[in-house]
Amino acid sequence: MKKKCINVLNLFLILVFLLTAGFGCKNPGAAVQEKMKPIELNYWRVFDDQDSFEEIITAYKLLHPNIKINYRQFRIEEYEQELLEALAEDRGPDIFSINENAVKKYQAKLEPMPSEITLAYQYTKGTVKKEIAYELRTKKTLSLREIKANFIDSVYDDAVLDGQVYGLPLSLETLVMFYNKDILNKSGISQLPKDWKAFQEAVQKSTRFDSAGNIIQAGTALGTGYNIERSFDIISLLMMQNGAEMTSGNGLAVFNNATTEKYFPGLEAIRFYLDFSSPVKSVYAWNSEMPNSFDAFLSGKVAFMFGYNYQLPGIRSRSPKLNLGLAPLPQINPDNQVNYSSYWLEGVSKKSAHKDEAWDFLLFITAKDQVINYLEKTQRPTALKELINSQIDDEDLYPTSIQALTAKNWYQGQNQPAVEEIFKELLEALPAAHDERAFANAIKDAISKINQTNQ
């Protein structure tokens, strides 16, 4: 009888152990199952087609087979309206691209990067009999120190607001100098200009006029607003190089600051720019009657043009015989270089139902191993400091490679397109300002309009 009681007791203890063990395993199992549920992440961008991401998405899916990435490319002229409407109607993407200057504008719509992420990972266990298994892993994301250390400095300045990271870049462009090798050779220009004085001399050598004084070959496309590609970026660069304070502490435009009692670097930079469209100046090479600068350069009628690497495919497809060269920008002070950055950030929607997964995917594609794949496919300049030297021997990427570490931008308010339009209007209006008072009033009026966009 005693032995029977012991057996019953043992059976009872075994049952309790099994039940207890079962309850102990249930929660981790449930958590893994929850994280392994199939989900879809919608990713919207502008510049690259799906082929640019196919291998990266496949590599990510090997780690997370339950996550499907739906990639969609938009035309740039339709993108922002589509994005804003979709976000407002709760049908927007989980991940989307924004220009680096639009972070404050989109801040309320973006989910900042969390400090850590927990996801289910697939792995193989066993040595003889291999089995697919899953486990939860929690990993830290990037700290602010790592953002500063890993990415070109401009990224920290643009992507971090109030101590939080709102996006990460896949690449970063700087304004570079395109030139027509044939025109330079025929004009006897053997050395590329490294400063603006040498640039002015090269423009004078390469500009040609007909008997009536009309420009038939432009040394450069500078001096106007509307018919010059990225005129806003160029004039911004010149002012920044010349020491203009583009914004004050409260974000308002004050680029008419004085560095001495009578010297206003922003205004002098504008004067320098306008000289190239003034018939009474020795550097006269362009005017408002000229065609679009990009088209003129493609037709072989412009010696120097300023632009970005993303324009290269268009140049080469439309003008395959153009003897094209790329070079770094001229500088005012070569010992204190200032360059101009322009790029896009990838961010996560605050309305996404899968924020951790979306941020995990962004961290995956912007890290070194995967971003190399992207850069090779798209031939874009890197935003990672570690990869700069790997691109420095590339003829197309060299200018940005050596300029990236000194590239910066300036905050252009909540309505960047409006600010750009104000600058173009200013550049068109100033040649008609025949005296100092009219010139100063036009600048003052433009600053007032720009500040209104920030309110």
C-alpha positions as CSV (number, residue, x, y, z in Angstrom):
1,M,0.0,0.0,0.0
2,K,2.9,2.3,0.9
3,K,4.6,1.6,-2.4
4,K,1.4,2.4,-4.3
5,C,1.1,5.7,-2.5
6,I,4.7,6.6,-3.4
7,N,4.0,5.8,-7.1
8,V,0.9,8.0,-7.1
9,L,2.9,10.8,-5.4
10,N,5.7,10.4,-8.0
11,L,3.2,10.5,-10.8
12,F,1.6,13.7,-9.3
13,L,5.0,15.4,-9.0
14,I,5.9,14.5,-12.6
15,L,2.5,15.9,-13.8
16,V,3.1,19.1,-11.8
17,F,6.6,19.5,-13.3
18,L,5.3,19.0,-16.9
19,L,2.5,21.4,-16.4
20,T,4.9,24.0,-14.8
21,A,7.4,23.5,-17.6
22,G,4.7,23.9,-20.1
23,F,3.6,27.2,-18.7
24,G,7.2,28.3,-18.5
25,C,7.7,27.7,-22.2
26,K,4.4,29.1,-23.4
27,N,5.2,32.8,-23.2
28,P,8.5,32.7,-25.2
29,G,6.9,30.5,-27.7
30,A,3.9,32.8,-28.1
31,A,6.2,35.8,-28.4
32,V,8.2,34.1,-31.2
33,Q,5.0,33.1,-33.0
34,E,3.7,36.6,-32.8
35,K,6.9,38.0,-34.3
36,M,6.8,35.4,-37.0
37,K,3.4,36.3,-38.3
38,P,3.6,37.3,-42.0
39,I,3.8,41.1,-42.5
40,E,4.3,43.4,-45.4
41,L,6.3,46.6,-45.4
42,N,5.6,49.2,-48.1
43,Y,8.6,51.2,-49.2
44,W,8.3,54.4,-51.3
45,R,11.2,56.1,-53.1
46,V,11.9,58.3,-56.0
47,F,15.3,57.8,-57.7
48,D,16.0,54.0,-58.0
49,D,14.1,51.2,-59.5
50,Q,13.4,47.9,-57.8
51,D,16.4,46.2,-59.4
52,S,18.6,48.4,-57.2
53,F,17.2,46.7,-54.1
54,E,16.4,43.2,-55.3
55,E,19.5,41.5,-53.9
56,I,19.3,43.5,-50.6
57,I,15.6,42.6,-50.1
58,T,16.4,38.9,-50.8
59,A,19.2,38.9,-48.3
60,Y,16.9,40.5,-45.7
61,K,14.2,37.9,-46.4
62,L,16.6,35.1,-45.6
63,L,16.9,36.4,-42.1
64,H,13.2,37.3,-41.8
65,P,11.2,35.1,-44.2
66,N,7.9,36.4,-42.7
67,I,8.6,39.9,-43.9
68,K,7.7,41.0,-47.4
69,I,9.0,44.3,-48.8
70,N,6.8,46.0,-51.4
71,Y,9.0,48.5,-53.2
72,R,7.4,51.3,-55.2
73,Q,9.2,54.0,-57.3
74,F,7.6,57.4,-58.1
75,R,8.4,60.2,-60.4
76,I,9.8,63.1,-58.4
77,E,7.2,65.6,-59.6
78,E,4.3,63.4,-58.3
79,Y,6.0,62.0,-55.2
80,E,5.3,64.5,-52.4
81,Q,1.6,65.0,-53.2
82,E,1.0,61.2,-53.4
83,L,2.9,60.7,-50.1
84,L,1.1,63.4,-48.2
85,E,-2.3,62.3,-49.4
86,A,-1.6,58.6,-48.6
87,L,-0.3,59.5,-45.1
88,A,-3.4,61.6,-44.4
89,E,-5.7,58.8,-45.5
90,D,-3.9,56.1,-43.5
91,R,-2.8,54.2,-46.6
92,G,0.7,55.5,-46.7
93,P,3.9,53.5,-46.8
94,D,5.8,52.1,-43.8
95,I,9.1,53.5,-45.1
96,F,9.6,56.5,-47.3
97,S,12.3,58.9,-48.6
98,I,12.5,62.6,-47.8
99,N,15.0,65.2,-48.8
100,E,17.5,66.0,-46.1
101,N,16.0,69.5,-45.8
102,A,12.5,68.2,-45.1
103,V,13.1,66.5,-41.8
104,K,11.5,69.3,-39.7
105,K,8.6,69.5,-42.1
106,Y,7.9,65.7,-41.8
107,Q,8.9,65.3,-38.1
108,A,5.4,64.8,-36.9
109,K,4.9,62.1,-39.5
110,L,8.1,60.2,-38.8
111,E,8.8,57.6,-36.1
112,P,12.3,58.2,-34.6
113,M,14.7,55.3,-34.4
114,P,14.2,53.3,-31.2
115,S,17.1,52.5,-29.0
116,E,16.6,48.7,-29.5
117,I,14.6,46.4,-31.6
118,T,13.3,42.8,-30.9
119,L,12.7,40.6,-33.9
120,A,12.4,36.9,-34.6
121,Y,15.3,35.4,-36.6
122,Q,15.5,32.2,-38.6
123,Y,18.6,30.0,-38.0
124,T,19.8,26.4,-38.5
125,K,20.4,24.2,-35.5
126,G,21.9,20.7,-35.2
127,T,25.1,19.2,-36.6
128,V,23.9,15.9,-38.0
129,K,20.2,16.5,-38.4
130,K,19.9,20.2,-39.3
131,E,16.6,21.9,-38.5
132,I,15.3,25.4,-39.1
133,A,14.5,27.1,-35.8
134,Y,13.5,30.6,-34.7
135,E,14.4,32.8,-31.8
136,L,13.8,36.3,-30.6
137,R,16.8,38.6,-30.6
138,T,17.0,42.1,-29.1
139,K,19.7,44.3,-30.5
140,K,20.6,47.9,-30.0
141,T,20.3,50.3,-32.9
142,L,22.7,53.2,-33.5
143,S,23.7,55.7,-30.9
144,L,24.1,59.4,-31.6
145,R,27.9,58.8,-31.2
146,E,27.8,56.1,-33.9
147,I,25.8,58.3,-36.2
148,K,28.5,60.9,-35.9
149,A,31.3,58.4,-36.3
150,N,29.8,56.3,-39.2
151,F,28.1,58.9,-41.5
152,I,29.3,62.1,-43.1
153,D,28.9,65.0,-40.7
154,S,26.1,66.6,-42.7
155,V,23.9,63.5,-41.9
156,Y,24.0,64.2,-38.1
157,D,23.1,67.8,-38.7
158,D,20.1,67.0,-40.8
159,A,18.8,63.7,-39.5
160,V,19.0,64.3,-35.7
161,L,16.3,66.5,-34.1
162,D,15.9,66.9,-30.4
163,G,18.3,64.1,-29.8
164,Q,16.4,61.6,-31.9
165,V,17.3,60.1,-35.3
166,Y,14.6,60.5,-37.9
167,G,16.2,58.9,-41.0
168,L,19.3,57.4,-42.5
169,P,20.8,57.9,-45.9
170,L,21.8,55.3,-48.6
171,S,24.1,57.8,-50.3
172,L,25.1,61.5,-50.3
173,E,25.7,63.8,-53.2
174,T,27.7,67.0,-53.3
175,L,27.6,69.7,-55.9
176,V,30.4,69.1,-58.4
177,M,31.7,70.8,-61.6
178,F,31.0,69.2,-64.9
179,Y,33.2,70.3,-67.8
180,N,33.5,69.8,-71.6
181,K,37.0,68.5,-72.2
182,D,36.9,69.4,-75.9
183,I,36.1,73.1,-75.2
184,L,38.8,73.3,-72.5
185,N,41.4,71.8,-74.9
186,K,40.5,74.1,-77.8
187,S,40.5,77.1,-75.4
188,G,44.0,76.3,-74.1
189,I,42.9,75.5,-70.6
190,S,45.3,72.8,-69.4
191,Q,44.5,73.0,-65.6
192,L,41.1,72.8,-64.0
193,P,40.4,75.8,-61.9
194,K,40.7,75.2,-58.2
195,D,39.7,78.7,-57.0
196,W,37.2,81.2,-58.3
197,K,39.8,83.6,-59.7
198,A,41.1,80.8,-61.9
199,F,37.6,79.8,-62.8
200,Q,36.8,83.4,-64.0
201,E,39.9,83.3,-66.2
202,A,38.9,79.9,-67.6
203,V,35.4,81.3,-68.4
204,Q,36.9,84.3,-70.2
205,K,39.0,82.0,-72.3
206,S,36.2,79.6,-73.2
207,T,33.4,82.1,-74.0
208,R,32.8,82.9,-77.7
209,F,30.7,85.7,-79.2
210,D,29.4,86.3,-82.8
211,S,29.9,89.6,-84.6
212,A,26.7,90.9,-83.0
213,G,27.9,90.2,-79.5
214,N,25.7,87.2,-79.0
215,I,27.0,84.3,-76.9
216,I,27.6,81.3,-79.1
217,Q,29.7,79.3,-76.6
218,A,29.3,79.9,-72.9
219,G,32.3,79.6,-70.6
220,T,29.8,78.7,-67.9
221,A,26.1,78.7,-67.0
222,L,25.9,81.1,-64.1
223,G,24.3,84.4,-63.3
224,T,20.5,83.8,-63.7
225,G,17.8,82.0,-61.8
226,Y,15.3,80.2,-63.9
227,N,17.4,78.7,-66.8
228,I,20.2,77.3,-64.7
229,E,19.8,73.9,-63.2
230,R,20.2,74.0,-59.4
231,S,20.8,77.8,-59.4
232,F,19.6,77.8,-55.8
233,D,22.2,75.3,-54.7
234,I,25.0,77.2,-56.5
235,I,24.2,80.6,-55.0
236,S,23.8,78.9,-51.6
237,L,27.2,77.4,-52.0
238,L,28.8,80.7,-53.0
239,M,27.3,82.5,-50.0
240,M,28.4,79.7,-47.6
241,Q,31.9,79.7,-49.0
242,N,32.1,83.4,-48.6
243,G,31.2,83.2,-44.9
244,A,27.5,84.2,-45.0
245,E,25.5,83.3,-42.0
246,M,22.5,81.6,-43.8
247,T,20.3,81.3,-40.7
248,S,20.3,82.6,-37.2
249,G,19.7,80.7,-34.0
250,N,15.9,80.9,-34.4
251,G,16.0,79.6,-37.9
252,L,15.3,82.9,-39.7
253,A,17.3,83.8,-42.8
254,V,19.9,86.5,-42.1
255,F,22.4,85.9,-45.0
256,N,23.0,89.6,-45.2
257,N,25.1,89.6,-42.1
258,A,28.3,91.7,-42.1
259,T,31.7,90.3,-41.2
260,T,33.2,93.8,-41.1
261,E,31.6,97.2,-41.0
262,K,31.2,97.4,-44.8
263,Y,31.5,93.8,-46.0
264,F,28.5,91.7,-46.4
265,P,29.6,88.2,-47.6
266,G,26.2,87.0,-48.7
267,L,25.6,90.1,-50.8
268,E,29.1,90.0,-52.3
269,A,28.6,86.3,-53.3
270,I,25.3,87.3,-55.1
271,R,27.2,90.1,-56.9
272,F,29.9,87.6,-57.9
273,Y,27.2,85.2,-59.3
274,L,25.4,87.9,-61.2
275,D,28.6,89.1,-62.9
276,F,28.5,86.1,-65.2
277,S,25.2,87.4,-66.7
278,S,26.2,91.1,-66.9
279,P,27.3,92.2,-70.4
280,V,29.5,94.9,-68.9
281,K,31.6,92.4,-67.0
282,S,34.7,90.6,-68.3
283,V,33.2,87.3,-67.2
284,Y,30.0,87.7,-69.1
285,A,29.0,84.2,-70.4
286,W,25.3,83.7,-69.8
287,N,21.9,85.5,-69.8
288,S,18.2,84.9,-69.3
289,E,17.7,84.4,-73.0
290,M,19.9,81.3,-73.1
291,P,18.3,77.8,-73.1
292,N,18.2,75.6,-70.0
293,S,21.8,75.1,-68.8
294,F,21.5,71.3,-68.8
295,D,20.3,71.3,-72.4
296,A,23.0,73.8,-73.5
297,F,25.7,71.7,-71.8
298,L,24.4,68.5,-73.6
299,S,24.6,70.3,-76.9
300,G,28.3,71.1,-76.4
301,K,27.8,74.8,-76.0
302,V,28.9,75.2,-72.3
303,A,32.4,74.7,-70.9
304,F,31.5,74.5,-67.2
305,M,28.3,73.5,-65.5
306,F,27.5,72.7,-61.9
307,G,25.4,69.7,-60.9
308,Y,25.2,66.3,-59.2
309,N,26.2,62.7,-59.9
310,Y,22.5,61.7,-60.2
311,Q,22.5,63.7,-63.5
312,L,25.2,61.6,-65.1
313,P,22.9,58.9,-66.6
314,G,20.8,61.6,-68.2
315,I,23.9,63.3,-69.6
316,R,25.4,60.1,-71.0
317,S,22.2,58.7,-72.5
318,R,21.2,62.0,-74.2
319,S,24.7,63.0,-75.3
320,P,26.9,59.9,-75.6
321,K,29.6,61.6,-77.6
322,L,30.1,64.5,-75.2
323,N,33.6,64.5,-73.9
324,L,32.6,64.8,-70.3
325,G,34.7,65.4,-67.2
326,L,33.9,65.9,-63.5
327,A,35.9,67.9,-61.0
328,P,35.7,69.2,-57.5
329,L,34.3,72.7,-57.0
330,P,36.4,75.8,-57.0
331,Q,37.0,77.2,-53.5
332,I,37.4,80.7,-52.1
333,N,39.8,79.4,-49.5
334,P,41.4,76.0,-50.4
335,D,42.6,75.7,-46.8
336,N,39.1,76.0,-45.5
337,Q,36.9,74.2,-48.0
338,V,33.1,74.5,-48.0
339,N,31.0,72.2,-50.2
340,Y,27.3,71.7,-50.6
341,S,25.5,68.5,-49.8
342,S,22.2,67.2,-51.2
343,Y,20.7,63.8,-50.4
344,W,17.7,61.9,-49.3
345,L,16.9,60.1,-46.0
346,E,15.0,57.0,-45.5
347,G,12.5,57.2,-42.6
348,V,9.7,55.2,-40.9
349,S,6.1,56.4,-40.9
350,K,4.7,57.1,-37.4
351,K,1.5,55.4,-38.7
352,S,3.2,52.2,-39.6
353,A,1.9,49.1,-37.8
354,H,5.3,47.5,-37.9
355,K,7.7,50.2,-36.7
356,D,10.4,47.9,-35.3
357,E,10.5,45.8,-38.5
358,A,10.6,48.9,-40.7
359,W,13.5,50.4,-38.7
360,D,15.3,47.0,-38.7
361,F,15.1,47.0,-42.5
362,L,16.4,50.5,-42.7
363,L,19.4,49.7,-40.4
364,F,20.0,46.6,-42.6
365,I,20.1,48.4,-45.9
366,T,22.1,51.4,-44.8
367,A,24.8,49.4,-43.1
368,K,28.1,48.8,-44.9
369,D,27.6,45.3,-46.2
370,Q,24.4,46.0,-47.9
371,V,24.9,49.6,-48.9
372,I,28.0,48.5,-50.9
373,N,25.6,46.5,-53.1
374,Y,23.3,49.5,-53.5
375,L,26.2,51.9,-54.4
376,E,27.6,49.5,-57.0
377,K,24.3,49.1,-58.7
378,T,23.4,52.8,-58.7
379,Q,26.9,54.3,-59.0
380,R,26.1,56.8,-56.3
381,P,28.5,58.5,-53.8
382,T,28.6,57.0,-50.3
383,A,27.3,58.6,-47.1
384,L,29.5,56.3,-45.0
385,K,32.9,57.6,-44.0
386,E,34.3,54.1,-44.1
387,L,33.6,53.8,-47.8
388,I,34.9,57.1,-49.0
389,N,38.4,55.8,-49.9
390,S,36.9,52.9,-51.9
391,Q,35.4,55.4,-54.3
392,I,38.2,57.9,-54.5
393,D,39.8,56.3,-57.6
394,D,36.5,56.3,-59.5
395,E,36.5,59.0,-62.1
396,D,32.8,59.8,-61.6
397,L,32.7,59.6,-57.8
398,Y,36.1,61.2,-57.1
399,P,34.9,64.8,-56.8
400,T,32.2,64.0,-54.2
401,S,34.6,61.6,-52.4
402,I,37.0,64.3,-51.6
403,Q,34.3,66.9,-50.9
404,A,31.9,64.9,-48.7
405,L,33.7,65.5,-45.4
406,T,33.5,69.3,-45.9
407,A,29.9,69.3,-47.3
408,K,27.1,71.0,-45.5
409,N,23.7,72.5,-46.1
410,W,21.4,75.0,-44.5
411,Y,17.9,74.8,-43.1
412,Q,15.5,76.2,-45.7
413,G,12.3,76.2,-43.6
414,Q,9.0,74.4,-43.8
415,N,8.5,75.2,-47.5
416,Q,11.8,74.6,-49.3
417,P,10.3,74.9,-52.9
418,A,9.0,78.4,-52.0
419,V,12.4,79.5,-50.7
420,E,14.0,78.2,-53.9
421,E,11.5,80.2,-55.9
422,I,12.2,83.3,-53.9
423,F,15.9,83.0,-54.6
424,K,15.3,82.5,-58.3
425,E,13.0,85.6,-58.4
426,L,15.7,87.6,-56.6
427,L,18.4,86.6,-59.1
428,E,16.2,87.6,-62.0
429,A,15.2,90.9,-60.4
430,L,18.6,92.1,-59.2
431,P,20.2,93.0,-62.6
432,A,17.4,95.6,-62.9
433,A,18.4,97.2,-59.5
434,H,20.6,100.0,-60.9
435,D,21.7,101.5,-57.6
436,E,22.8,100.3,-54.1
437,R,19.5,101.2,-52.5
438,A,17.4,99.2,-55.0
439,F,19.8,96.3,-54.6
440,A,19.6,96.4,-50.8
441,N,15.8,96.6,-50.9
442,A,15.5,93.6,-53.2
443,I,17.7,91.6,-50.8
444,K,15.7,92.8,-47.8
445,D,12.4,91.9,-49.5
446,A,13.6,88.4,-50.4
447,I,14.7,87.8,-46.8
448,S,11.3,88.9,-45.5
449,K,9.6,86.5,-47.9
450,I,11.8,83.6,-46.9
451,N,11.2,84.2,-43.2
452,Q,7.4,84.2,-43.8
453,T,7.8,80.6,-45.0
454,N,9.2,79.6,-41.6
455,Q,6.2,80.9,-39.7
